[in-house]
């Protein structure tokens, strides 16, 4: 949400505050568009409770703003490093960031966080990281 040119996280405005709080912490991707993440590739997403996320895309680090509603979900402009890595890390990272570009909803399924598109198709499935 923008107020006089400032991005104000939905959580700070009380919109979806309880829902957003349930996402706080670090999550590890286990599936991208229905396919398991390649063995040995770590893809993470961490919520810090202030309307920002960061993580690893498999090779590069990324971070930026996020808006979380009761079921809505929208990334702002994400910044990322630009390192090259060996396969399969680069391939998995490409699949991951492509999927993030279509995210508009979220839901919890037991211990898993699932990011969904507008048609409720699973884009990324995460499990809470220790």
matplotlib code that plots the C-alpha trace (Angstrom):
import matplotlib.pyplot as plt

x = [0.0, 1.3, 0.7, 2.1, 4.7, 5.7, 5.3, 3.5, 3.4, -0.1, 0.9, 1.7, -1.8, -3.5, -4.6, -4.0, -1.8, -2.6, -2.2, 1.1, 2.4, 1.8, 4.3, 7.2, 10.4, 12.3, 10.9, 12.6, 11.1, 10.4, 8.4, 8.2, 5.1, 4.6, 8.2, 10.6, 13.5, 16.7, 18.7, 21.4, 19.8, 18.6, 15.8, 14.5, 12.1, 12.2, 9.7, 11.0, 7.7, 8.2, 6.8, 10.1, 11.3, 14.7, 16.2, 18.2, 17.0, 19.2, 22.3, 21.7, 20.3, 17.2, 15.1, 12.4, 8.9, 5.9, 2.2, 0.4, -3.4, -5.7, -5.1, -3.6, 0.1, 2.1, 5.9, 7.2, 10.3, 12.8, 16.5, 19.0, 22.7, 23.9, 26.3, 26.6, 26.4, 26.7, 23.7, 21.2, 21.2, 20.8, 18.0, 16.1, 16.6, 15.1, 12.1, 11.7, 11.8, 9.5, 7.0, 7.3, 6.3, 2.8, 2.1, -1.2, -2.4, -1.1, -2.4, -1.1, -1.4, -0.4, 3.2, 3.6, 3.2, 1.9, 2.1, -0.6, -1.5, -4.9, -6.4, -5.2, -2.6, 0.4, 3.5, 5.9, 5.5, 7.7, 8.3, 9.3, 13.1, 14.7]
y = [0.0, 3.5, 6.5, 9.7, 7.8, 5.5, 1.8, 0.8, -2.9, -4.3, -5.9, -2.4, -1.3, -4.2, -5.7, -9.5, -9.0, -12.3, -14.1, -12.4, -13.2, -16.9, -16.7, -15.1, -17.0, -18.9, -21.3, -23.8, -24.5, -28.2, -27.9, -25.5, -25.9, -29.4, -30.6, -31.3, -28.9, -30.6, -32.3, -30.1, -26.8, -24.6, -22.1, -20.1, -17.4, -15.5, -13.1, -10.6, -9.2, -5.7, -6.3, -7.5, -10.8, -12.2, -15.5, -17.6, -18.4, -21.5, -19.5, -15.8, -13.9, -11.7, -9.4, -6.8, -5.7, -8.0, -7.4, -10.1, -10.1, -12.7, -14.8, -12.3, -12.1, -9.6, -9.1, -5.6, -5.1, -7.7, -7.0, -9.9, -10.6, -11.7, -14.6, -17.5, -21.0, -24.5, -26.5, -27.5, -24.4, -21.9, -23.9, -24.2, -20.5, -19.6, -21.8, -20.3, -16.6, -17.3, -18.9, -15.9, -13.6, -15.1, -15.3, -13.7, -15.8, -18.1, -20.7, -23.0, -26.8, -28.4, -27.5, -26.2, -22.7, -22.7, -19.7, -19.8, -18.0, -16.4, -19.7, -21.3, -23.4, -24.3, -22.4, -22.9, -25.2, -24.4, -26.2, -24.2, -24.3, -25.0]
z = [0.0, -0.8, 1.4, 0.1, -1.9, 0.9, 0.9, 4.1, 4.8, 5.2, 8.4, 9.9, 8.9, 10.6, 7.3, 7.5, 10.5, 12.1, 8.7, 8.0, 11.5, 10.8, 7.9, 10.0, 9.9, 7.2, 4.7, 2.3, -1.1, -1.7, -5.0, -7.9, -10.1, -8.9, -9.4, -6.5, -6.1, -7.3, -4.7, -3.2, -4.3, -1.5, -2.2, 0.7, 1.6, 4.9, 6.4, 8.9, 10.2, 8.7, 5.2, 3.7, 2.5, 1.7, 0.7, -1.7, -5.2, -5.5, -6.5, -5.8, -2.8, -3.2, -1.1, -1.2, -0.1, 0.1, 0.9, 2.6, 3.1, 4.6, 1.4, -1.0, -1.6, -3.7, -4.1, -4.7, -6.7, -5.6, -5.8, -6.3, -6.7, -10.1, -9.7, -12.0, -10.5, -11.9, -12.9, -11.5, -9.3, -12.2, -13.8, -10.5, -9.8, -13.2, -12.5, -9.0, -10.1, -13.0, -10.6, -8.1, -10.9, -11.1, -7.3, -6.1, -3.3, -0.5, 1.9, 4.6, 4.1, 7.3, 7.9, 4.3, 2.8, -0.7, -3.1, -5.7, -8.9, -9.6, -10.6, -7.3, -9.0, -6.8, -7.9, -4.9, -1.9, 1.1, 4.4, 7.5, 7.9, 11.3]

ax = plt.figure().add_subplot(projection="3d")
ax.plot(x, y, z, "-o")
ax.set_aspect("equal")
plt.show()
